[in-house]
Amino acid sequence: MVAPASPAKASLVKPYCRSIKRGSLGSDIDGRSTAGKFLRRIEAELVEHVGGHPTFAEHLLIRRVARLSLQAESLDAKMASGDWTGHDAKTLGGINSAIRNALRDLGLKRKEKASSPSLAEIASRHAKADTAP
């Protein structure tokens, strides 16, 4: 009797895997490529938009928006080349809706970064501390 061939092992995404650490680049996009630079730029802009320290949920939304934006850009290039179909138009509409919804979930208004106290504020705190009994 012949033993059945073992099924191919699927690659598992573990909590500390490389694809999660690399953010929107994942494990399949070279960060030096045009697409990689585009993804990193979108990700950096959105991280700044949410105040510089995104929560885990915000980070997931940022990654999704960056990936969807890359897909939208490639469809825009396809439209410019003239090789456009009705299916492409519907796909781009869905991608644009998904980007809009994710951005709405992130918050369209910029969150302010926690600012450092000014020199005058630090000096006034020390002056108050020195005069307190």
PyMOL CGO cylinders between C-alpha atoms (Angstrom):
from pymol import cmd
from pymol.cgo import CYLINDER

trace = [
    CYLINDER, 0.00, 0.00, 0.00, 1.28, 3.45, -0.91, 0.3, 1, 1, 1, 1, 1, 1,
    CYLINDER, 1.28, 3.45, -0.91, 1.10, 6.16, 1.74, 0.3, 1, 1, 1, 1, 1, 1,
    CYLINDER, 1.10, 6.16, 1.74, -0.68, 9.32, 0.61, 0.3, 1, 1, 1, 1, 1, 1,
    CYLINDER, -0.68, 9.32, 0.61, 1.52, 12.33, -0.02, 0.3, 1, 1, 1, 1, 1, 1,
    CYLINDER, 1.52, 12.33, -0.02, 1.59, 14.74, 2.86, 0.3, 1, 1, 1, 1, 1, 1,
    CYLINDER, 1.59, 14.74, 2.86, -0.15, 18.04, 2.18, 0.3, 1, 1, 1, 1, 1, 1,
    CYLINDER, -0.15, 18.04, 2.18, 2.06, 21.06, 1.70, 0.3, 1, 1, 1, 1, 1, 1,
    CYLINDER, 2.06, 21.06, 1.70, 2.55, 22.93, 4.93, 0.3, 1, 1, 1, 1, 1, 1,
    CYLINDER, 2.55, 22.93, 4.93, 1.01, 26.37, 4.86, 0.3, 1, 1, 1, 1, 1, 1,
    CYLINDER, 1.01, 26.37, 4.86, 3.19, 29.16, 6.16, 0.3, 1, 1, 1, 1, 1, 1,
    CYLINDER, 3.19, 29.16, 6.16, 1.85, 30.39, 9.45, 0.3, 1, 1, 1, 1, 1, 1,
    CYLINDER, 1.85, 30.39, 9.45, 1.88, 33.99, 10.54, 0.3, 1, 1, 1, 1, 1, 1,
    CYLINDER, 1.88, 33.99, 10.54, 3.11, 34.05, 14.11, 0.3, 1, 1, 1, 1, 1, 1,
    CYLINDER, 3.11, 34.05, 14.11, 3.00, 36.97, 16.56, 0.3, 1, 1, 1, 1, 1, 1,
    CYLINDER, 3.00, 36.97, 16.56, 6.63, 38.00, 16.05, 0.3, 1, 1, 1, 1, 1, 1,
    CYLINDER, 6.63, 38.00, 16.05, 6.99, 37.16, 12.38, 0.3, 1, 1, 1, 1, 1, 1,
    CYLINDER, 6.99, 37.16, 12.38, 8.83, 39.35, 9.92, 0.3, 1, 1, 1, 1, 1, 1,
    CYLINDER, 8.83, 39.35, 9.92, 5.73, 40.28, 7.92, 0.3, 1, 1, 1, 1, 1, 1,
    CYLINDER, 5.73, 40.28, 7.92, 4.12, 41.93, 10.95, 0.3, 1, 1, 1, 1, 1, 1,
    CYLINDER, 4.12, 41.93, 10.95, 7.29, 43.79, 11.96, 0.3, 1, 1, 1, 1, 1, 1,
    CYLINDER, 7.29, 43.79, 11.96, 7.68, 45.20, 8.45, 0.3, 1, 1, 1, 1, 1, 1,
    CYLINDER, 7.68, 45.20, 8.45, 4.29, 46.92, 8.58, 0.3, 1, 1, 1, 1, 1, 1,
    CYLINDER, 4.29, 46.92, 8.58, 2.57, 47.58, 5.27, 0.3, 1, 1, 1, 1, 1, 1,
    CYLINDER, 2.57, 47.58, 5.27, 5.51, 46.12, 3.34, 0.3, 1, 1, 1, 1, 1, 1,
    CYLINDER, 5.51, 46.12, 3.34, 4.72, 42.67, 4.67, 0.3, 1, 1, 1, 1, 1, 1,
    CYLINDER, 4.72, 42.67, 4.67, 7.03, 39.86, 3.62, 0.3, 1, 1, 1, 1, 1, 1,
    CYLINDER, 7.03, 39.86, 3.62, 6.47, 40.13, -0.12, 0.3, 1, 1, 1, 1, 1, 1,
    CYLINDER, 6.47, 40.13, -0.12, 7.43, 43.70, -1.06, 0.3, 1, 1, 1, 1, 1, 1,
    CYLINDER, 7.43, 43.70, -1.06, 10.99, 44.97, -1.29, 0.3, 1, 1, 1, 1, 1, 1,
    CYLINDER, 10.99, 44.97, -1.29, 11.25, 48.21, 0.67, 0.3, 1, 1, 1, 1, 1, 1,
    CYLINDER, 11.25, 48.21, 0.67, 13.69, 49.65, -1.88, 0.3, 1, 1, 1, 1, 1, 1,
    CYLINDER, 13.69, 49.65, -1.88, 11.26, 49.29, -4.78, 0.3, 1, 1, 1, 1, 1, 1,
    CYLINDER, 11.26, 49.29, -4.78, 8.90, 52.02, -5.94, 0.3, 1, 1, 1, 1, 1, 1,
    CYLINDER, 8.90, 52.02, -5.94, 5.97, 50.16, -4.38, 0.3, 1, 1, 1, 1, 1, 1,
    CYLINDER, 5.97, 50.16, -4.38, 7.88, 49.73, -1.11, 0.3, 1, 1, 1, 1, 1, 1,
    CYLINDER, 7.88, 49.73, -1.11, 8.77, 53.41, -0.92, 0.3, 1, 1, 1, 1, 1, 1,
    CYLINDER, 8.77, 53.41, -0.92, 5.15, 54.32, -1.69, 0.3, 1, 1, 1, 1, 1, 1,
    CYLINDER, 5.15, 54.32, -1.69, 3.86, 52.06, 1.09, 0.3, 1, 1, 1, 1, 1, 1,
    CYLINDER, 3.86, 52.06, 1.09, 6.34, 53.39, 3.63, 0.3, 1, 1, 1, 1, 1, 1,
    CYLINDER, 6.34, 53.39, 3.63, 5.46, 56.98, 2.75, 0.3, 1, 1, 1, 1, 1, 1,
    CYLINDER, 5.46, 56.98, 2.75, 1.71, 56.38, 3.13, 0.3, 1, 1, 1, 1, 1, 1,
    CYLINDER, 1.71, 56.38, 3.13, 2.28, 54.53, 6.39, 0.3, 1, 1, 1, 1, 1, 1,
    CYLINDER, 2.28, 54.53, 6.39, 4.52, 57.28, 7.81, 0.3, 1, 1, 1, 1, 1, 1,
    CYLINDER, 4.52, 57.28, 7.81, 2.02, 60.00, 6.87, 0.3, 1, 1, 1, 1, 1, 1,
    CYLINDER, 2.02, 60.00, 6.87, -0.87, 58.14, 8.50, 0.3, 1, 1, 1, 1, 1, 1,
    CYLINDER, -0.87, 58.14, 8.50, 1.12, 57.37, 11.65, 0.3, 1, 1, 1, 1, 1, 1,
    CYLINDER, 1.12, 57.37, 11.65, 1.85, 61.09, 11.93, 0.3, 1, 1, 1, 1, 1, 1,
    CYLINDER, 1.85, 61.09, 11.93, -1.85, 61.80, 11.27, 0.3, 1, 1, 1, 1, 1, 1,
    CYLINDER, -1.85, 61.80, 11.27, -2.95, 59.74, 14.28, 0.3, 1, 1, 1, 1, 1, 1,
    CYLINDER, -2.95, 59.74, 14.28, -0.48, 61.46, 16.59, 0.3, 1, 1, 1, 1, 1, 1,
    CYLINDER, -0.48, 61.46, 16.59, 2.68, 59.41, 16.17, 0.3, 1, 1, 1, 1, 1, 1,
    CYLINDER, 2.68, 59.41, 16.17, 1.79, 56.47, 18.41, 0.3, 1, 1, 1, 1, 1, 1,
    CYLINDER, 1.79, 56.47, 18.41, -1.00, 54.41, 16.81, 0.3, 1, 1, 1, 1, 1, 1,
    CYLINDER, -1.00, 54.41, 16.81, -2.84, 51.78, 18.76, 0.3, 1, 1, 1, 1, 1, 1,
    CYLINDER, -2.84, 51.78, 18.76, -2.78, 48.23, 17.42, 0.3, 1, 1, 1, 1, 1, 1,
    CYLINDER, -2.78, 48.23, 17.42, -6.17, 48.72, 15.75, 0.3, 1, 1, 1, 1, 1, 1,
    CYLINDER, -6.17, 48.72, 15.75, -5.02, 52.00, 14.17, 0.3, 1, 1, 1, 1, 1, 1,
    CYLINDER, -5.02, 52.00, 14.17, -1.86, 50.27, 12.96, 0.3, 1, 1, 1, 1, 1, 1,
    CYLINDER, -1.86, 50.27, 12.96, -3.95, 47.58, 11.25, 0.3, 1, 1, 1, 1, 1, 1,
    CYLINDER, -3.95, 47.58, 11.25, -6.09, 50.23, 9.56, 0.3, 1, 1, 1, 1, 1, 1,
    CYLINDER, -6.09, 50.23, 9.56, -2.98, 52.13, 8.47, 0.3, 1, 1, 1, 1, 1, 1,
    CYLINDER, -2.98, 52.13, 8.47, -1.52, 49.00, 6.92, 0.3, 1, 1, 1, 1, 1, 1,
    CYLINDER, -1.52, 49.00, 6.92, -4.77, 48.29, 5.12, 0.3, 1, 1, 1, 1, 1, 1,
    CYLINDER, -4.77, 48.29, 5.12, -5.07, 51.84, 3.78, 0.3, 1, 1, 1, 1, 1, 1,
    CYLINDER, -5.07, 51.84, 3.78, -1.48, 51.75, 2.52, 0.3, 1, 1, 1, 1, 1, 1,
    CYLINDER, -1.48, 51.75, 2.52, -2.02, 48.44, 0.69, 0.3, 1, 1, 1, 1, 1, 1,
    CYLINDER, -2.02, 48.44, 0.69, -5.33, 49.59, -0.78, 0.3, 1, 1, 1, 1, 1, 1,
    CYLINDER, -5.33, 49.59, -0.78, -3.73, 52.86, -1.92, 0.3, 1, 1, 1, 1, 1, 1,
    CYLINDER, -3.73, 52.86, -1.92, -1.06, 50.88, -3.75, 0.3, 1, 1, 1, 1, 1, 1,
    CYLINDER, -1.06, 50.88, -3.75, -3.75, 48.86, -5.53, 0.3, 1, 1, 1, 1, 1, 1,
    CYLINDER, -3.75, 48.86, -5.53, -5.63, 52.05, -6.44, 0.3, 1, 1, 1, 1, 1, 1,
    CYLINDER, -5.63, 52.05, -6.44, -2.44, 53.57, -7.86, 0.3, 1, 1, 1, 1, 1, 1,
    CYLINDER, -2.44, 53.57, -7.86, -1.81, 50.50, -10.02, 0.3, 1, 1, 1, 1, 1, 1,
    CYLINDER, -1.81, 50.50, -10.02, -5.38, 50.66, -11.34, 0.3, 1, 1, 1, 1, 1, 1,
    CYLINDER, -5.38, 50.66, -11.34, -4.93, 54.39, -12.05, 0.3, 1, 1, 1, 1, 1, 1,
    CYLINDER, -4.93, 54.39, -12.05, -1.86, 53.51, -14.12, 0.3, 1, 1, 1, 1, 1, 1,
    CYLINDER, -1.86, 53.51, -14.12, -3.85, 50.85, -15.95, 0.3, 1, 1, 1, 1, 1, 1,
    CYLINDER, -3.85, 50.85, -15.95, -6.57, 53.40, -16.72, 0.3, 1, 1, 1, 1, 1, 1,
    CYLINDER, -6.57, 53.40, -16.72, -3.97, 55.84, -18.06, 0.3, 1, 1, 1, 1, 1, 1,
    CYLINDER, -3.97, 55.84, -18.06, -2.54, 53.15, -20.35, 0.3, 1, 1, 1, 1, 1, 1,
    CYLINDER, -2.54, 53.15, -20.35, -5.94, 52.66, -21.99, 0.3, 1, 1, 1, 1, 1, 1,
    CYLINDER, -5.94, 52.66, -21.99, -6.29, 48.99, -21.03, 0.3, 1, 1, 1, 1, 1, 1,
    CYLINDER, -6.29, 48.99, -21.03, -9.41, 49.59, -18.90, 0.3, 1, 1, 1, 1, 1, 1,
    CYLINDER, -9.41, 49.59, -18.90, -12.39, 47.29, -18.43, 0.3, 1, 1, 1, 1, 1, 1,
    CYLINDER, -12.39, 47.29, -18.43, -15.71, 47.58, -16.65, 0.3, 1, 1, 1, 1, 1, 1,
    CYLINDER, -15.71, 47.58, -16.65, -14.46, 45.15, -14.03, 0.3, 1, 1, 1, 1, 1, 1,
    CYLINDER, -14.46, 45.15, -14.03, -11.49, 47.45, -13.34, 0.3, 1, 1, 1, 1, 1, 1,
    CYLINDER, -11.49, 47.45, -13.34, -13.87, 50.37, -12.82, 0.3, 1, 1, 1, 1, 1, 1,
    CYLINDER, -13.87, 50.37, -12.82, -15.93, 48.41, -10.29, 0.3, 1, 1, 1, 1, 1, 1,
    CYLINDER, -15.93, 48.41, -10.29, -12.80, 47.20, -8.53, 0.3, 1, 1, 1, 1, 1, 1,
    CYLINDER, -12.80, 47.20, -8.53, -11.42, 50.73, -8.26, 0.3, 1, 1, 1, 1, 1, 1,
    CYLINDER, -11.42, 50.73, -8.26, -14.76, 51.94, -6.89, 0.3, 1, 1, 1, 1, 1, 1,
    CYLINDER, -14.76, 51.94, -6.89, -14.66, 49.25, -4.20, 0.3, 1, 1, 1, 1, 1, 1,
    CYLINDER, -14.66, 49.25, -4.20, -11.06, 50.06, -3.31, 0.3, 1, 1, 1, 1, 1, 1,
    CYLINDER, -11.06, 50.06, -3.31, -11.85, 53.78, -3.04, 0.3, 1, 1, 1, 1, 1, 1,
    CYLINDER, -11.85, 53.78, -3.04, -14.81, 53.02, -0.77, 0.3, 1, 1, 1, 1, 1, 1,
    CYLINDER, -14.81, 53.02, -0.77, -12.66, 50.79, 1.44, 0.3, 1, 1, 1, 1, 1, 1,
    CYLINDER, -12.66, 50.79, 1.44, -9.99, 53.51, 1.70, 0.3, 1, 1, 1, 1, 1, 1,
    CYLINDER, -9.99, 53.51, 1.70, -12.62, 56.14, 2.56, 0.3, 1, 1, 1, 1, 1, 1,
    CYLINDER, -12.62, 56.14, 2.56, -14.18, 53.92, 5.25, 0.3, 1, 1, 1, 1, 1, 1,
    CYLINDER, -14.18, 53.92, 5.25, -10.82, 53.07, 6.81, 0.3, 1, 1, 1, 1, 1, 1,
    CYLINDER, -10.82, 53.07, 6.81, -9.80, 56.72, 6.86, 0.3, 1, 1, 1, 1, 1, 1,
    CYLINDER, -9.80, 56.72, 6.86, -13.10, 57.61, 8.48, 0.3, 1, 1, 1, 1, 1, 1,
    CYLINDER, -13.10, 57.61, 8.48, -12.42, 54.96, 11.13, 0.3, 1, 1, 1, 1, 1, 1,
    CYLINDER, -12.42, 54.96, 11.13, -8.94, 56.42, 11.70, 0.3, 1, 1, 1, 1, 1, 1,
    CYLINDER, -8.94, 56.42, 11.70, -10.41, 59.89, 12.04, 0.3, 1, 1, 1, 1, 1, 1,
    CYLINDER, -10.41, 59.89, 12.04, -10.27, 62.50, 9.34, 0.3, 1, 1, 1, 1, 1, 1,
    CYLINDER, -10.27, 62.50, 9.34, -9.10, 65.22, 11.70, 0.3, 1, 1, 1, 1, 1, 1,
    CYLINDER, -9.10, 65.22, 11.70, -5.46, 65.15, 12.68, 0.3, 1, 1, 1, 1, 1, 1,
    CYLINDER, -5.46, 65.15, 12.68, -4.71, 64.28, 16.29, 0.3, 1, 1, 1, 1, 1, 1,
    CYLINDER, -4.71, 64.28, 16.29, -2.22, 66.57, 17.92, 0.3, 1, 1, 1, 1, 1, 1,
    CYLINDER, -2.22, 66.57, 17.92, 1.03, 65.13, 19.15, 0.3, 1, 1, 1, 1, 1, 1,
    CYLINDER, 1.03, 65.13, 19.15, 1.67, 65.37, 22.85, 0.3, 1, 1, 1, 1, 1, 1,
    CYLINDER, 1.67, 65.37, 22.85, 3.81, 68.47, 22.94, 0.3, 1, 1, 1, 1, 1, 1,
    CYLINDER, 3.81, 68.47, 22.94, 6.72, 69.03, 25.27, 0.3, 1, 1, 1, 1, 1, 1,
    CYLINDER, 6.72, 69.03, 25.27, 6.36, 71.85, 27.77, 0.3, 1, 1, 1, 1, 1, 1,
    CYLINDER, 6.36, 71.85, 27.77, 7.95, 75.12, 26.76, 0.3, 1, 1, 1, 1, 1, 1,
    CYLINDER, 7.95, 75.12, 26.76, 10.91, 76.57, 28.60, 0.3, 1, 1, 1, 1, 1, 1,
    CYLINDER, 10.91, 76.57, 28.60, 8.66, 79.19, 30.20, 0.3, 1, 1, 1, 1, 1, 1,
    CYLINDER, 8.66, 79.19, 30.20, 6.33, 76.49, 31.56, 0.3, 1, 1, 1, 1, 1, 1,
    CYLINDER, 6.33, 76.49, 31.56, 9.24, 74.54, 33.03, 0.3, 1, 1, 1, 1, 1, 1,
    CYLINDER, 9.24, 74.54, 33.03, 10.66, 77.70, 34.63, 0.3, 1, 1, 1, 1, 1, 1,
    CYLINDER, 10.66, 77.70, 34.63, 7.29, 78.66, 36.15, 0.3, 1, 1, 1, 1, 1, 1,
    CYLINDER, 7.29, 78.66, 36.15, 6.87, 75.15, 37.62, 0.3, 1, 1, 1, 1, 1, 1,
    CYLINDER, 6.87, 75.15, 37.62, 10.31, 75.35, 39.22, 0.3, 1, 1, 1, 1, 1, 1,
    CYLINDER, 10.31, 75.35, 39.22, 9.61, 78.84, 40.54, 0.3, 1, 1, 1, 1, 1, 1,
    CYLINDER, 9.61, 78.84, 40.54, 6.36, 77.62, 42.14, 0.3, 1, 1, 1, 1, 1, 1,
    CYLINDER, 6.36, 77.62, 42.14, 8.15, 74.61, 43.62, 0.3, 1, 1, 1, 1, 1, 1,
    CYLINDER, 8.15, 74.61, 43.62, 10.88, 76.85, 45.11, 0.3, 1, 1, 1, 1, 1, 1,
    CYLINDER, 10.88, 76.85, 45.11, 8.39, 79.21, 46.74, 0.3, 1, 1, 1, 1, 1, 1,
    CYLINDER, 8.39, 79.21, 46.74, 6.20, 76.46, 48.19, 0.3, 1, 1, 1, 1, 1, 1,
    CYLINDER, 6.20, 76.46, 48.19, 6.80, 75.82, 51.95, 0.3, 1, 1, 1, 1, 1, 1,
]
cmd.load_cgo(trace, "trace")
